[in-house]
Amino acid sequence: MGVMPADDLDGRLARFPRLGIAHLPTPLEPMRRLTAHLGGPELWVKREDCTGIGLGGNKLRKLDTVLALALDQGADTIVSGGVVQSNSQRQVAAAAARLGLDCHLAVFHGRVAPPGADYEVSGNALLNALFGAHLHPVPWTGDRNGAVRALAEALAAAGRRPFVVPYGVSSALGAVGYASAAAEIAAQSAALGFTPDAIVHCTGSGATQAGLVVGASAVLPRTEVVGIDIDAEPDRVRADVVRYAREAAGLLDLPFHEDAVEVVAGLAGPAYGVPHQATLDALALAGRLEALVLDPVYSAKGLAGLITLVRRGRWRRGQRVVFVHTGGAPALFAYREVLRF
Ligand SMILES: Cc1ncc(COP(=O)(O)O)c(C=O)c1O
């Protein structure tokens, strides 16, 4: 397929109702000082941390579409599952508060050994409480999906109309919602007079990358989409991205080729939620050079991966690479004890 006009992709995306609760489009900005520091390709940042409510992040773009379906189905209560410092849960809680829906979160304890006492109570955990979510502790090693299902069933039995938001807001519909980010990058970079050579971001539950791949293959077919695996589970992540991308492409009537999905392993530390030195260095550089607030679980791992690829010479000077800042800043406070600047 050649380049699809941006309006054509916008038209296909418009078939899926959106609530308009996310602040879109998010800015696309140059990272001049980081570019000069690394001496490689020209680096840009897509500010998905600026999606608005509840301190923002990439999940709000997915939720804009997924919660439109929830309201259409008459839901009055949102149910979701995630770890203690999940940004996804916090954005679900924020969106529910904004929409006047009850929110029940199954909170998975034990995936990450807490880096300090703040982990359980600060950052996203504090914000979940601020947004009025009801928190239900579940052990990470237990039947997590079963716990979310049981929560929804108990609420339904009590006369509520629950809607379950999938883990990480990742589903085919979540990917359709996220494809709009590729449409924005295409329009914004065209207005600035360039076509990105690559879009790089951190990838976990998969629908962010799936949406970017599907959207980019329509409107930015020569732009590589590179996901930096932050789960230390690259095969599982890639399989999920491929599945959501294939389904989303089907919903949007777009072609999908599996080779468009690149998940880079081994650049983001030993395990989920454990920042390695390169992550901490990337976090500090982004703050010092660009006043960007990254987080040690997702976005700084994504940037650490990008920096390694730049240092390996994957792109040359004169090429342009867009880093997607997917958000996550609240977790910074939960990881305070391990951060040294
Ligand atoms: C800040 C941040 N960045 C990136 C991601 C990864 O996005 P996805 O789960 O769609 O792969 C997440 C997901 O939790 C996140 O919270």
The ligand as an ORCA input file, in Angstrom:
! r2SCAN-3c Opt
* xyz 0 1
  C       3.765      5.086     31.176
  C       3.503      3.909     30.316
  N       4.181      3.782     29.173
  C       3.992      2.730     28.341
  C       3.114      1.728     28.659
  C       3.011      0.562     27.724
  O       1.905      0.650     26.896
  P       1.187     -0.700     26.454
  O       0.770     -1.367     27.738
  O       0.061     -0.281     25.607
  O       2.173     -1.524     25.731
  C       2.379      1.807     29.851
  C       1.446      0.717     30.227
  O       1.166      0.443     31.322
  C       2.575      2.921     30.697
  O       1.901      3.049     31.848
*
